[in-house]
């Protein structure tokens, strides 16, 4: 068996292995999605290691690069995502071999941490390899409409058209960015990240309300118990004086869509902790595991101390 770095020409065979090994649960496994995720990522192409036997791919391990920022500080991390082993080679330690080689290579590159949101089956495997369980991502909940609508995808499409995200983000100047939080690490908000994450994403639609210099919100509609959940993936305020305008925009959206409730994660880019009166935080988000790669770590993300990821920076991957 040999271990090599993946090239874009390997994508068709990688997709075939992922489908054979894992099926197509949750998200479709397509070449378009894989290339968007691993080769077009604004933080850089993913580290993708392949195990090969007789020139055939029998295992894959992918780490996505991601940066967390706080004022003048920056943490380079990787997220452990796609992994699969051919059914004919399972139980031979290929997953662990690929994962630990990726960990060692990332450490040598200066990557400070690796994180992920494993499923219950793989959780124990990561804990045995040195990951630590740091808790469930906190989620805030807001009351929606008193007369909520049932989730009907076709009827929601016109809201995506009304709140077209491509038009909003393509209209931003190239040097625009949100004033960065002094309190917690979060994903930096800038046009290149927003375009990749929310405009170019091939599997999910998003809407937005963005007023450069004032405030911004990116959202999607999720089916929850047959009703609409308004999921706020990003939320920020640049000008505190515009807080009431953002509240008004959110209330108008709720009035039009009539969701059962709306959700968001930490309001890390706002001056106040909870200006909308959301309930929570509730520890109902994904379970997150993390492993430090730096010899002397200056951060503490346990139980989400000093770390405020948005829903959009955690979900989907």
Phi, psi and omega per residue, in radians:
X1 nan 2.385 3.046
X2 -2.108 2.667 3.117
X3 -2.014 2.205 -3.101
X4 -2.347 2.819 3.051
X5 -1.438 2.448 -3.112
X6 -1.293 2.596 3.008
X7 -2.033 2.846 -3.097
X8 -1.089 -0.467 3.114
X9 -1.175 -0.291 -3.137
X10 -1.456 -0.160 -2.999
X11 -0.982 -0.823 -3.141
X12 -0.977 -0.740 -3.136
X13 -1.240 -0.594 3.081
X14 -1.095 -0.805 -3.137
X15 -1.073 -0.696 3.109
X16 -1.064 -0.743 3.124
X17 -1.153 -0.758 3.136
X18 -1.052 -0.736 3.134
X19 -1.171 -0.747 -3.125
X20 -1.134 -0.713 -3.055
X21 -1.437 -0.653 -2.960
X22 -2.051 -0.259 -3.021
X23 1.332 -2.797 -3.115
X24 -2.210 0.829 3.097
X25 -1.239 2.610 3.046
X26 1.132 -1.155 -3.092
X27 -2.179 2.504 3.110
X28 -1.182 2.528 3.117
X29 -1.781 1.705 -3.105
X30 -2.206 2.782 3.095
X31 -1.103 -0.706 -3.126
X32 -1.032 -0.813 -3.129
X33 -1.154 -0.753 -3.114
X34 -1.108 -0.755 3.136
X35 -1.163 -0.745 3.083
X36 -1.006 -0.806 -3.044
X37 -1.233 -0.747 -2.955
X38 -1.875 -0.381 -3.094
X39 -1.952 -0.367 -3.136
X40 -1.823 0.015 -3.141
X41 -0.952 2.198 -3.122
X42 -1.125 -0.282 3.085
X43 -1.482 -0.064 3.103
X44 2.075 2.699 3.108
X45 -1.018 2.472 -3.097
X46 -1.141 2.751 2.943
X47 -1.481 1.965 -3.113
X48 -2.154 1.985 3.119
X49 -1.809 2.417 3.137
X50 -2.075 2.395 2.963
X51 -1.694 2.237 -3.100
X52 -2.163 2.492 3.056
X53 -2.303 2.061 -3.091
X54 0.953 0.766 3.083
X55 1.153 0.271 3.086
X56 -1.932 2.358 3.127
X57 -1.277 2.117 3.130
X58 -2.030 -0.125 3.112
X59 -2.779 2.621 3.104
X60 -2.438 2.542 3.039
X61 -2.488 2.118 -3.095
X62 -2.119 2.315 3.029
X63 -2.044 2.129 3.059
X64 -1.502 2.359 3.035
X65 -1.360 2.532 3.137
X66 -2.667 2.501 3.111
X67 -2.022 2.373 3.054
X68 -1.971 2.342 -3.028
X69 -2.217 2.663 3.057
X70 -2.677 1.807 -3.066
X71 0.899 -2.025 -3.067
X72 -1.623 0.130 3.139
X73 -1.789 2.624 3.127
X74 -2.533 2.369 3.093
X75 -2.061 2.125 3.041
X76 -1.547 2.151 -3.118
X77 -2.279 3.032 2.976
X78 -2.298 2.631 3.082
X79 -1.968 2.141 3.119
X80 -1.303 1.991 -3.066
X81 -2.137 -1.887 -2.979
X82 -1.084 2.304 3.060
X83 -2.665 2.467 3.123
X84 -2.825 2.640 3.063
X85 -2.264 2.395 3.107
X86 -0.965 2.373 -3.141
X87 -0.919 -0.517 -3.123
X88 -1.296 -0.210 -3.053
X89 -2.157 0.174 -3.134
X90 -1.234 2.617 -3.126
X91 1.491 0.139 -3.121
X92 -1.880 0.169 3.076
X93 1.419 0.268 -3.096
X94 -1.169 -0.734 3.120
X95 -1.008 -0.844 -3.122
X96 -1.153 -0.721 -3.132
X97 -1.069 -0.832 3.134
X98 -1.132 -0.746 -3.099
X99 -1.106 -0.815 -3.083
X100 -1.237 -0.561 3.047
X101 -1.160 -0.710 3.097
X102 -1.099 -0.719 3.102
X103 -1.046 -0.837 -3.112
X104 -1.128 -0.697 3.114
X105 -1.147 -0.720 3.129
X106 -1.132 -0.695 3.108
X107 -1.059 -0.748 3.131
X108 -1.137 -0.500 3.124
X109 -1.372 -0.204 -3.119
X110 1.685 0.183 3.053
X111 -1.164 2.357 -3.020
X112 -1.580 -0.475 -3.124
X113 -2.736 2.747 3.009
X114 -2.153 2.352 -3.118
X115 -2.383 2.827 3.048
X116 -2.934 3.058 3.106
X117 -2.173 1.391 -3.026
X118 -1.242 2.733 3.039
X119 -1.370 2.923 -3.088
X120 -1.001 -0.533 -3.106
X121 -1.234 -0.717 -3.066
X122 -1.565 -0.159 -3.098
X123 -0.953 -0.876 -3.096
X124 -1.079 -0.613 3.126
X125 -1.095 -0.729 3.118
X126 -1.193 -0.699 3.127
X127 -1.073 -0.640 3.125
X128 -1.221 -0.409 -3.136
X129 -1.632 0.155 3.029
X130 1.859 0.009 3.046
X131 -1.273 2.739 3.051
X132 -2.137 2.461 3.078
X133 -1.423 2.105 -3.050
X134 -1.850 0.000 3.072
X135 2.079 3.089 3.105
X136 -1.627 2.455 -3.126
X137 -1.082 2.196 -3.139
X138 -1.225 2.423 -3.135
X139 -2.196 2.376 3.024
X140 -1.696 2.533 -3.128
X141 -2.151 2.421 3.075
X142 -2.159 2.579 -3.138
X143 -1.243 2.351 3.130
X144 -1.625 -2.283 -3.100
X145 -1.565 2.580 3.049
X146 -1.250 -0.354 3.092
X147 -2.172 1.238 -3.050
X148 -1.164 2.620 3.099
X149 -1.608 2.634 3.011
X150 -1.242 2.671 -3.139
X151 -1.364 1.995 3.040
X152 -2.284 1.866 -2.985
X153 -0.957 -0.761 -3.100
X154 -1.056 -0.611 -3.109
X155 -1.358 -0.274 -3.133
X156 -1.581 -0.282 -3.071
X157 -1.069 -0.562 -3.112
X158 -1.224 -0.397 3.050
X159 -1.247 -0.655 3.059
X160 -1.104 -0.602 3.092
X161 -1.239 -0.711 3.135
X162 -1.148 -0.674 -3.127
X163 -1.880 0.875 -3.034
X164 -1.012 2.089 -3.048
X165 -1.337 -0.609 -3.124
X166 -1.049 -0.754 3.135
X167 -1.099 -0.719 -3.126
X168 -1.130 -0.834 -3.043
X169 -1.344 -0.649 3.106
X170 -1.158 -0.322 3.114
X171 -1.499 -0.057 -3.135
X172 -1.398 2.526 3.079
X173 -1.244 2.650 -3.036
X174 -1.121 -0.441 -3.102
X175 -1.711 0.116 3.127
X176 -1.266 2.474 2.982
X177 -2.773 2.791 -3.125
X178 -1.454 2.458 3.061
X179 -0.992 2.175 -2.967
X180 -1.415 2.463 -3.141
X181 -1.055 2.445 3.068
X182 -1.542 -0.221 -3.001
X183 -1.614 -0.891 -2.975
X184 -2.287 2.654 3.046
X185 -1.275 2.466 3.131
X186 -2.700 2.987 3.074
X187 -1.304 2.297 3.139
X188 -1.119 2.420 -3.133
X189 -1.748 1.920 3.100
X190 -2.625 2.889 -3.046
X191 -1.020 -0.711 -3.081
X192 -1.139 -0.724 3.106
X193 -1.170 -0.832 -3.093
X194 -1.086 -0.693 -3.142
X195 -1.132 -0.826 3.139
X196 -1.092 -0.848 -3.014
X197 -1.243 -0.691 -2.958
X198 -2.025 -0.420 3.113
X199 -1.603 -0.816 -3.041
X200 -1.476 -0.218 -3.109
X201 -0.971 2.131 -3.013
X202 -1.479 -0.047 -3.013
X203 -2.093 -0.173 -3.084
X204 -2.467 2.463 3.086
X205 -1.629 2.623 3.104
X206 -2.397 2.727 3.006
X207 -2.148 2.913 -3.114
X208 -2.671 2.707 2.929
X209 -2.276 1.876 -3.084
X210 -2.237 2.140 3.050
X211 -2.074 1.654 -3.071
X212 -0.931 2.310 -3.101
X213 1.552 -0.254 -3.104
X214 -2.000 -1.216 -3.078
X215 -2.827 3.004 3.099
X216 -2.774 2.665 3.128
X217 -2.645 2.323 3.057
X218 -2.144 2.335 -3.003
X219 -2.492 2.909 2.971
X220 -2.564 2.887 3.127
X221 -1.822 2.299 -3.100
X222 -2.167 2.464 3.099
X223 -1.439 2.078 -3.139
X224 -2.317 1.991 -3.102
X225 0.950 0.593 3.091
X226 1.497 -0.139 -3.122
X227 -1.917 3.077 -3.125
X228 -1.553 2.209 2.909
X229 -1.814 2.181 3.052
X230 -1.545 1.802 -3.070
X231 -1.665 1.999 -3.135
X232 -1.546 1.880 -3.037
X233 -1.452 -0.584 3.064
X234 -2.435 2.503 3.129
X235 -2.635 2.189 -3.125
X236 -2.605 2.720 3.047
X237 -2.233 2.186 3.089
X238 -1.630 -0.627 -3.104
X239 -2.093 1.981 -3.104
X240 -0.977 -0.517 -3.126
X241 -1.166 -0.271 -3.107
X242 -1.724 0.188 -3.127
X243 -1.032 -0.728 3.126
X244 -1.124 -0.602 3.116
X245 -1.167 -0.665 3.095
X246 -1.166 -0.743 3.083
X247 -1.021 -0.752 -3.139
X248 -1.110 -0.760 3.133
X249 -1.094 -0.723 3.118
X250 -1.136 -0.762 -3.140
X251 -1.126 -0.649 3.112
X252 -1.165 -0.665 3.107
X253 -1.131 -0.763 3.128
X254 -1.087 -0.713 -3.141
X255 -1.092 -0.668 -3.138
X256 -1.294 -0.807 -3.006
X257 -1.428 -0.611 -3.109
X258 1.025 1.025 3.093
X259 -1.338 2.789 3.047
X260 -1.163 -0.714 3.079
X261 -2.802 2.973 3.038
X262 -2.259 2.692 -3.031
X263 -2.366 2.679 3.032
X264 -2.762 2.978 3.092
X265 -1.782 -2.722 -3.099
X266 -0.890 2.457 3.057
X267 -1.621 1.050 -2.938
X268 -1.262 -0.322 -3.080
X269 -1.724 0.286 -3.140
X270 -2.013 2.662 -3.073
X271 -1.241 -0.586 3.126
X272 -1.702 2.711 -3.057
X273 -1.245 -0.691 -3.075
X274 -2.657 1.249 -3.033
X275 -1.238 -0.226 -3.088
X276 -1.705 -0.048 -3.137
X277 1.227 0.501 3.094
X278 -1.107 2.688 3.024
X279 -1.499 2.474 3.116
X280 2.157 -2.885 0.181
X281 -1.397 2.556 3.049
X282 -1.854 2.410 3.127
X283 -1.466 1.284 -3.071
X284 -2.119 -0.007 -3.122
X285 -1.405 -2.978 -3.131
X286 -1.067 2.598 3.018
X287 -1.377 2.243 -3.043
X288 -1.991 2.343 3.001
X289 -2.039 2.697 -3.026
X290 -2.606 2.566 3.031
X291 -2.358 2.213 3.089
X292 -1.330 2.386 3.108
X293 -1.903 -0.321 -3.114
X294 -1.363 2.548 3.121
X295 -1.143 -0.745 3.109
X296 -2.152 1.715 -3.077
X297 -1.456 2.325 3.140
X298 -1.773 0.104 -3.105
X299 -2.091 2.787 3.072
X300 -2.427 1.807 -3.114
X301 -1.751 0.095 -3.105
X302 -1.041 2.292 -3.076
X303 0.969 0.513 3.072
X304 1.146 0.500 2.954
X305 -1.176 2.321 3.076
X306 1.103 0.248 -3.077
X307 -2.394 2.164 -3.112
X308 -2.295 1.246 3.102
X309 -1.228 2.476 3.033
X310 -1.354 2.857 3.059
X311 -1.016 -0.698 -3.102
X312 -1.132 -0.431 -3.137
X313 -1.561 -0.090 3.137
X314 -2.005 -0.721 -3.072
X315 -1.221 2.925 2.984
X316 1.442 -0.688 -2.961
X317 -1.411 nan nan
